Amino acid sequence: MPLRILILSAGSLVAQNILDALEGRREWVSVIGADAGTTSPRLFRCDIVYRTPLTDQPDAFRERLLEIIDRERPNLILAGRDHDVNFMSELRDRVPEFASMLPCGPAAMARVIQDKWQSFLFCRRNGLPMADTIVTGPATGASEIDDFVSRHGFPLIGKPRYGAASIGVRVLLEESQLRRITARPDFVIQPYMAPPRDLCDKFFDPADGWPLFHVLTDEGQFAAQATIAPDGSLAGNIFCGINTMVMGRSEYTRPVDDPEMAATMERFVRAAAREGWRGCLNVQFRRIQDGSYCAFELAGRMTGTTSARRLFGYDEIGLLAQAFAGFELPTGWTGAPPMTGSVTKSLVDFYTPTDWADQLARDGCWRRSESDSRQVRNDLRRG
């Protein structure tokens, strides 16, 4: 019997990474996708796709997901977005017998991971290195903001408290920008740790007109990934890497062999496990002036570098399959040579027949058939 994996938000970029990490071993895996949309080409890389309500309709989403679980009997359910992690954790609390298929922890800890202010408080309680953080809103007065600026100066980072994928993040270079952000509720402010020397040069003068395209590339994002087994122990090892981020997406990754970074991540793993967290844990770091690593964000799911990590030998899907489902998923062929190197992500083309999306929208379900596979192969040959 193949390993049955249900991917929530299967049209997301994270889901694409999960699917990429399964390439070369799909004969051992049956992939079920669930998504509120019907047109993302990533959906049709699954073996079967179900249309669901949005997660902001929790009762309807829960009813549909329970229907899918009952019909498909997945061994593992994986999150494609942060909101999926919250929902999975709430479902795990409601139905404890689902714990073996839900690699996550209690809902209370899921909220700590997603809420950047609560993440900071969690790290402070556990003595973990985390960027100094304040939250906007009535609880934070002007004197507290002034004190924060006096300690850190500019530049600062403003980001939505519950945000994801770098959406809404602001680089704050001066007082007026800070005041506008702090007037909004539910933002967090952090120091911009280890900024590039030419940071200010990367921003344009609006007097010269607005550029049609503008991207601030982040070349110094360190990130570590770990898998926590159901008993709270570390499954496998810890992967440490450094990424180049473009528009919130990792486009270049290479591993980092630094015992200090691994030891720092292990402290996060132990603290999260004590709070009941299980499954994936990702921590994003900056390397600061004294050479140590300071976190600025947490995630409780796979990320945009999942497939890159597999090419370096870190197979988190395999670790989850063994730890939670008792399934030994073969490593499969990756195409990566057994030597050091880096991974660069490039754009790819996806062909999607119109009638596939139409069927999913009409019937709420699409299932791959052999004729579907032949149609794609023939169209590619004609192209």
N, C-alpha and C positions, 0 to 999 in steps of 0.2 A: 504493500500500500504506500502511495506517495505521501509525503508530508503536505498537509493542507494548511496553507497560509492565507489568512484574510487580511487584506490591506485596506485600512480606512483612508479616506481622501486619496483614492488610488490615482487620481489625475494630478497630484501634486509633484513638485520637484523631488521631495524626499522619497515619494513612492517610486519615482524614476530611478533613484539611486538604489532602492531595495531591489527593483527589477533588474537593474544592471548587475547587482551583486549576486543575482541568481543565474545569470547567463552562464552557459556551459554545464549546467546541471538541472535544467528544467525537467528532464525525464524522471527525476526523483521528487519533483515538487508539483503540486496543483495550486495555482494562484487564483484566489477569489478577490475581486476588487469591489469596493463599495464607494460611491461618490454621489454628491448631489447634482453634479454636472453630467453632461452626456456627450460632449464634443472633444474633450482632451484626448489626443492620440495615445497618451500613456495608458488610458483605460483599456485599450484593445490589445495591449501586450499581456493582459491577464487571460486566463482560460475562461473565466466567466465574470461578468460584471453585473452588479445590482445598483439600481438607482435608489437613493435614500433621500429623506428630507434633510434639511440643514441641521447642524447640531444646535443652532439657536432655537430649534423646536424640539426640546429634549424628549418630551413624551412620545412624539411621533417618531423621532429618530430611534429611541430605545425600542419601541415596538417593532420597527422595521429590522433593526439589527438582531433582535431576538429571533425574528422569523428567519433571517439569513443563517444565524448560528444553528437553529434547529434543522434547517434544510441541508446545510453544507457540512456541519460538524467539523469546524476547523480545529487544527492542533495548536495554532498560534494566531493571535490577532496583533497586528502591528500598526502603529500610528503613523499617518502621513503629515499630521499637523499637531501643534501644541494643544489645540482644543480637543483633539482626539484622545490625547493622554489624559486630560481631565475627565472625559466621558468614560474611558476605560477604567479609570480608578474608581469612579462612582459606581460603575457596574460591578466591579470586583467587590466593593463594600456591600452592595445589595445582594450579590449572588456569590458567596465565598467559594462554591464548588467550581466556579469559572476560573479560579486563580491560576490553574495550570496552563490555561490558554491566554492569560492576560499578563504579560511581563511588565508589571508596573507595581506601584505601591498604593497605600491608602489615599483617598481623595484629599485629605488634609495636607499630605506631603506633596501631592501633585500641584496643589495651589501654591505651596511655598516655592516650588521650582518655577512655575510660570510667572508668579508675581515678583517682579524684580526688587521691590522693597522688602517683601518677606524673605526673599533669597538673601539679601544683605543681613537681615536680622538673624536668620538661621546661621549664617557664617559667623557672625559676631558671637552668638551663643556658643558655638562649637570651636571658637578659636581658629577659624579658617581664614586664610588671606583673601580678602574681598575688597574691591575698590570702595572707598568711602562713598556713601550714597545718602542723598536726601530726597524726600518725596514732596511733590507740590500739593497744595491744598490747604484747607483751614488750619491743619495741625502744625504747619511750618510757617513761622513768622519771618518778618523781614530781617530781624537781627540774626536768626539762624542762617539765613541765606548769606548775609554779609560775612558771618564768621566762616562759612564754607568757602567763600571766594577768597578771604584773607589767607586761609590755609593752603589753598590749591592754586589760586590764580586762574588765568585763562591759558589755553583753551579748555573748555568743558564739553561734556557730552550730555544732551538731553534726549531721553527716549521714552516712549509710551510705557507705562508701568506694566501693562499686560501685552505688549506688542511682540511681534515675531518677524523673522526674516528681514530685520533692519528697516522695516517699514516705519516711517515717521521719525527716524532718528535724526537729530540735529547736531551739528558741530557749532558750538557757541564761542565766538571769538571776542565778544565785547559785552559790556554791562547791559546795553539796551536789548540785545538779543536774549540775554538771560532773563531779564524782567518780563519779556513777552511770554517766555516759556513758563516761568514760575507763576504767571497769572492763570495758567490753565490747570485744571485738576488732573490728577493721575498721570503725571510725568515723574520720572526720576532723573536726578542730575548726578553725574559722576565726573571725576577728573578724567581728562583725556590722557591716559597713561602712555608713556613712550611715544609721543607724537613725532612724525617725521620733521626733520629740521626745516624743510621747505613747505610746511603745511599751509601757511598763509598765501604762498605763491600759487597754490593749487586752486584758489578761489578767484573768481573773476571780478572785475570792477563793473558794476551794472551801468556805469556811465558809458561804457563801450558797447552796450546792448546785451541782450540775453543770448547765451550760446544755445544753439539748437540741441546739442548734446553736452552733458557734463557728468563725469563720473569721478568720484574720489576713490582711487584704488587703495585698499588696505593690505599692505604686504607683510604685516607683522602680527597676524592673529595666531597665537598658539592655542591648540585645543587637544584635550585628552578624552578618550572614550574608554568606558569600562562596562562590563556586564556583571550584574549582581545576581547570583543564583537564588533560588527560592529559600534556601536556608540562611541567606544573608552573607555568604562567602563570595569571594571574587571568583568568577568563572573565567578561566584562561588568564591572560595577562592584561596589562594596560597598554593601549596604543597612544603614543604621544606624537604630535605632528605640528607643523607650521603651515599655514594656508595664506594664499593671496586671495582676498575677497574683492569681487567686482559686482556692484549692485546687489550686495547681500548674498552673493553666491560664491562658493569656492571654485576658482578656476585653475589653481595650482596647489599641489600638496606634496610635501616630502616629510618623511619620518624624522623625529628628533630623538637622538640617543642621549638622554640626559637623566641620570638617576635622580636628580633633585626634582625634576618635573614629574617623574613617575611617583616619587615619594609624596609630593604635594597632592597629586591626584588621589593617591591611596588614602590620604587623610579625608578627602571629600567622600570617597566610597564608604569608609567606615562610618562617618557621621550620617550619611544618607541611609545606610543599612540599619543603623540603630533606630532611625525613625520609621523603619518598615519599608523603605524603598527597595524595589526589585527590578530586574531587567536592565534597560539601557540607562546610563548616566553619562552626559557630556558636559564638560566644563571648559569654558573659553577663558584664556589667560592673556595677560601681557607680561613680558619680561621687563622688570623695572631696573632702575639704576644699580641696585646692589646685586643684581644677577638672579634674584629670586623671582618666583612666579606669583602674580596676583590675579585672582579671578575677577571677571566682570559680568558673567552671565552663566546660567545653568540651563540644561535641557534634559528632559527625561525620555528621550526617544532617539531613534537613528537620525542622521543628519545628512547634509549635502555632500559629505565625504565618505559615506558608507561604502560606496563601490570602490573608491580610491583605497580605503583601508584594506579591503579584501585583496586588492592587487599586491599590497605589501604583506599579505599573509595573516591579517587580522580579520577573521571571519565571524562577525558578530551574529549573523543569522544562524550559522552553525552552532555557536555557543548557546544561543537561546533555544535552538531546537533540542540540543542535548540536555540542557539544564532543566527546561520546562516540560518538553514533550517526550523526553527519553528517546529521541530520534537522532541517529548518527547520520547527519547529512554529509554526503561526500563533498570533498573540496571542489572537485571538478576542475576543468581546464580554465585557466584565467588568461593565458597568452602572455603573462608577465614573466620575464626571465628571473632566475634565482640570484639576483644581484641587487645592489643598492641603486636607487634612482628616484625619479619623481613622477607624479601623475598630473597631466594637464587635461582639463575638461574642455571639449570643443562642441560647437553646435552640430546637431545631426538632423537628418531628414526623417520624418515619419509620414508614411502614407496611410490615410484613413478612408476607406470607402464610405460614401455618404449614407448608404443604407444601413451600415452598422450603427452610426449615431442615431439615425431615425428609428431603428428598432429599439435601441435602449430607451429613447425618449418615449416611444409609443407603448412598449411592453413592460418597461421597468427592469428589463433583464436582457443581457446579450451573452451568448455562449459561443465560444470558438468551435468551429467545425473544420473537418479536413478540407472541405470545399473553400472555406474562408482562406485557409493557408495557401491552397493552390492559386486562388485568385490573386493574392498579393504577389506570389512568386511570378506568375505570368505577367502581371502588370510591370513588375520590376524588370523582367527580361525585355519586354517591349520598349521600356524606357531606355 
